Amino acid sequence: MESNLAIIVPVFNEQDNVLPMLREVAAALANETRPWELVFVDDGSTDATWARIAEARRQDPRVRGLRHLRNAGQSAAIWTGIQHTATPLLATLDGDLQNDPAELPRLLALLSEVDFVGGDRTANRRDSWLRRVSSVVARAARRTALGCDFRDTGCALRVFRRAALAGLPGFNGLHRFLPILVAGGGFRTKEVPVNHRPRVAGVSKYGIWNRVWRGIYDLVGVAWFQRRRLKAVAVEELT
């Protein structure tokens, strides 16, 4: 049966989180009437992540596995998942299980009102104080440079209509600005508070410096794109 929903999960050296992710997603969507698929995108892992994805597929045929032959980054992994699925609805989750899959039904229900629903971790973020502070600074920078304000553009827990990606280019850093870019295209967006959990297996792939400097660099590019992107124009046609 053709799926209506694809849940894309980028993973890099997350061997201990793959099978728990499958169990939690399956439990969260136990009452979901739409057919769905869980798409793991292995971003060039050097541990047993790919083997665990294969095991997950043996346990549940709704699992799909895609693998980068070299590490290309989280944005590239998400873009690969988008490009290799055809479902009208999409969801994303971080592969570290800090996002709670149990939130998916609540967010999916909100797609009756908007085109894109993003999670907001700020009230319950289970990260170090340094990461929390850097997120506050990044929010202020985005508000100043882009003229729009989202509380938590970095939360990977999202559900959205594929149509909301119309006209978006794939680029390194896309995952940090996706809500802003969707809103800039004229689509309806909504942020909702979501549960956030501490990491229990594996190690974080981000430090303060590769977040701050890369974020500033990307912010300049996104600001340029937002100013230069073509807006919808009313058209009259002879009949």
N, C-alpha and C positions, 0 to 999 in steps of 0.2 A: 504494500500500500504506500502511495506517495505521501511524504510527510508534509505537514503544514507549518511545523515549527522546528527550527534547528537551534540547538544550544551549543555555542562554540566555546571551547575551553582551550586556550593556549597553555602549553606545558613545556617547561624546560627543567630537566632533572627533578621531576616530581614523582618518582617511582612509588612512593608510599602514599600518595594522594589519589592516584587514578581509580583504584577499585572503590575506596570510600566515596569518591565523587559519584561514581555510577550508582552506588546504593542510595546516596542521599537524593540524587536527581530523580531516580525511579520512585522513591518514596514520596517526594514532593509532588510528582505528577501522576500519582496513582489514580486520581479522579479526573485527569485531563482527558476529554473526549477526542481532542484533535490528535492525530498521529504526530509523533515527534521523533527526532533523532538527536543523539548526543555525539558531537563531533570534536574529538580530541585532535589538536594540532601540535605535534611534537616538534619543537623548534630546535632540532639538532641536539637532542639530549645525549649525554655521554654515560648515563647510568642505565638502569633497566626500564626506563619509562616506556619505550616502544613495546617491549615484551609485555608489560602490564596492560597496555592498550589492547594488544592482541588478546590477552586473557579476558579483558572486559568485553570484547566483541564475542568471544566464545560463550560468555555468560549471558549476553543480551544482544540480539541481532540489531537492536536499534542503535548500537554504538558504531561509529565510523572512526577510522584513524587516518590521518594525513601526516606526512613527515617531511620536514625540511632536511635537505642533505647537509646543510650548514646552519649554524645559528644566525638568525636574521633579525631577532627582536620581537617584542610583543605585538607591535603594530603590524608587522609583516605576517605574524601567525594569525591574528584576527582577520586580516585582509585575505589570507589564503582560505580561511574558513568561509568567509563571505563569498569569495569567488568560486568555491567548489561546492556550494549549496544552491538550491533554487527555491527554497521555501518562501512564502509570502511573509512569514514572521520569523524574527531572529531574536536570540538572547545571547548574552555573553556572561561568563563567570571567570574569575581568576582561578588558576589551577592549584592554588595553595590552600583552598577550603576556608579562607577567611571570609569570603562571601558565603552567605547561607542560602543554599538552594531552596529551602522551605519558603523563601520569599517569592519564588517565581509565580505561583498562582495568583497572588495578590497583585503583582505588577502586571501580569498578563491581562487581568480583568480591567485594568485601567486603559488598555488600548482601545476600549470602546469610546473613550473620551479624547484621547490624544494619539499622536503618531510615534512618540518616543517617551519612554519612562526610564529615568535614571535613578539609581540609588544614592542616598545621602548618608554617609557614615559619621558625620561630624558629631552627632550627639552621643555616639557609642563606639567611637573608634578605638580599636585595640591594637594600637601601634605605639612606638616610642614617642616621647615628647618632642624629639627633634623632627620626626616626620610630621607630627601634627602641626608644629609651628611652621614648618616649610610649606605646608598646605595652606595655612592662613595667609602667608606672604604671597604665595602663588595666586590665591584668589584675588587679592588686592591688585596684583599686577595685571591679571586678566581683565578685571573690571576697568582699570585705567586704559589699557591698550585696546580693548575690544568693545568697550561700551556696553557690555552685558554682564550680568551677574548670576553665575551658578555657584551654589555652595560647594559642590564636590564633583568636579568634572572627571576626577581620577578614579571614581568608583567603577569597577568593572562589571558590577551587577546591573544589567540593563536589559530591557526588552523593547523591540521596535519593529516597525513595518519596514520591509525591504525598500519600499517606495521612498522612504524618507532619506535614503542614501543617494537619491538621484543627483547626478552631477558632481559627486564627491570624488576627488582623486585619492588614490592610495599613496600614503607617504609615511615616512618614519616619524612617529609622534602622533599619528592619527588618533590612537586610543585615548590620549589625554584631552583631546579637544572635540570629540565626537558630538556631545550635546550642543556645544556652541555652533558647530558647523551645520548640524541639522536645523537648529533654530534659525540660523542665518539663511537657510534655503526656504524659509517660510512655513516650515512644518511645526505642528503643535508639540510642545515638549512639557514634561512635568518632572519634578524631583520629589521623591518621597523618602522619609527616613527609613533606614533598613538596619537590620541586625548586622553586627560585625564581630568577628571572632578572632582570637589569637591564633597564630600559626602553631600547629602541633607537630608537623613533620616537614623535613626539608629546610632550606635556608632561603632568605630573601635575596633576590637578584639585584636589588636597588640599594644604593647608598645615597647620602645627601648630595654628593657632588655630581653624580651622573643624573640626578633628578633636577637639580637647580640649573646647571649650565645648559643642559639639553633643553629644559623647559623654556628658558629665556630665548634660546636660539629658535625653537619652534614657534614661540609666541610672535616673534617678528614676522615669520612666514605666514602664520595664520592671519595676523592683522592685515598683511598685504592682500591675501586672498579674499578676505571678507570685504575689503574695500573695492576690489576689482571684479568680484564675481558678478556674472550677469543676472539681473533680476527679471522676473516674469514681466512681460510687456503685453498689454492688451492689443489684440490683432483683429483687424476686420478683413474679411475675405469676400470676394465677389461670388455671388451664387447665381 
